[in-house]
Amino acid sequence: MAYTVVAHYRCAPADEETVRATLLKVREATRAEPANEVYEVHVVEGEPGGFLLYERYADRAGFEAHKGAGHFKELIVETVWPLLVERSVTFAEAL
């Protein structure tokens, strides 16, 4: 059953380029994961420092594997998250 993650990130405008570049690196690494079906990075219009991530995995186990990947820890947990002033995430399973 497909598992979808929609994340909304907001950083200070001064950190926007660092976050953008890092998210694009994550996108490339994540798209190579066996269970990843979609990983898109969007800039939120009218919201400086705003990003929206849309991710879909074959199943929840695929997403859990993604969270255990070295690039997730290095690029998301250690690089992006410390720069965020706001983060919200929605998890959904396909019917």
C-alpha positions as CSV (number, residue, x, y, z in Angstrom):
1,M,0.0,0.0,0.0
2,A,1.5,3.3,-1.1
3,Y,2.7,5.6,1.7
4,T,2.8,9.4,1.2
5,V,4.6,12.1,3.1
6,V,3.9,15.8,2.6
7,A,6.3,18.1,4.5
8,H,6.2,21.8,4.8
9,Y,9.5,23.4,5.8
10,R,10.2,27.1,6.5
11,C,13.7,28.6,7.1
12,A,14.9,32.1,7.6
13,P,15.4,33.8,4.2
14,A,19.2,33.9,4.9
15,D,19.3,30.1,5.0
16,E,17.1,29.6,1.9
17,E,19.8,28.8,-0.6
18,T,21.5,26.3,1.8
19,V,18.2,24.5,2.4
20,R,17.3,24.5,-1.3
21,A,20.7,23.1,-2.3
22,T,20.6,20.4,0.4
23,L,17.0,19.4,-0.5
24,L,18.0,18.9,-4.1
25,K,20.8,16.6,-3.0
26,V,18.3,14.6,-0.8
27,R,16.0,14.4,-3.8
28,E,18.6,12.8,-6.0
29,A,19.7,10.3,-3.3
30,T,16.1,9.4,-2.3
31,R,15.0,8.8,-5.9
32,A,17.6,6.1,-6.1
33,E,16.0,4.2,-3.1
34,P,14.2,1.0,-4.2
35,A,10.9,1.9,-2.5
36,N,10.7,5.5,-3.5
37,E,8.2,6.3,-6.2
38,V,8.1,10.1,-6.1
39,Y,10.2,12.8,-4.3
40,E,9.5,16.4,-5.3
41,V,10.8,19.6,-3.8
42,H,8.7,22.7,-4.3
43,V,9.3,26.4,-3.4
44,V,6.2,27.9,-1.8
45,E,5.1,31.0,-3.6
46,G,4.8,34.1,-1.5
47,E,6.6,32.5,1.4
48,P,10.3,33.4,1.6
49,G,12.1,30.3,2.9
50,G,9.1,28.1,2.3
51,F,9.4,24.6,0.9
52,L,7.0,21.8,0.3
53,L,8.1,18.2,-0.1
54,Y,6.0,15.5,-1.7
55,E,7.2,12.0,-1.2
56,R,5.6,8.6,-2.1
57,Y,7.0,5.2,-1.2
58,A,5.8,1.7,-2.1
59,D,4.8,1.2,1.5
60,R,5.5,2.4,5.0
61,A,8.5,0.1,5.3
62,G,10.0,1.9,2.4
63,F,9.6,5.2,4.2
64,E,11.1,3.7,7.3
65,A,14.1,2.6,5.2
66,H,14.4,6.1,3.9
67,K,14.6,7.5,7.4
68,G,17.4,5.0,8.2
69,A,19.5,6.0,5.1
70,G,22.8,7.8,5.7
71,H,21.8,10.7,3.4
72,F,18.6,11.3,5.4
73,K,20.6,11.7,8.7
74,E,23.4,13.8,7.2
75,L,21.4,16.0,4.9
76,I,18.0,16.3,6.6
77,V,18.5,15.7,10.3
78,E,21.9,17.3,10.7
79,T,21.8,20.0,8.0
80,V,18.2,21.1,7.1
81,W,16.3,20.6,10.3
82,P,18.6,22.8,12.4
83,L,18.0,25.7,10.0
84,L,14.2,25.5,10.1
85,V,11.9,27.9,12.0
86,E,8.8,25.8,11.2
87,R,8.2,22.2,10.1
88,S,5.0,20.2,9.7
89,V,4.6,16.8,8.3
90,T,1.5,14.8,7.1
91,F,1.6,11.0,6.7
92,A,-1.0,9.2,4.6
93,E,-1.6,5.7,3.4
94,A,-3.4,5.0,0.1
95,L,-6.8,3.3,0.2
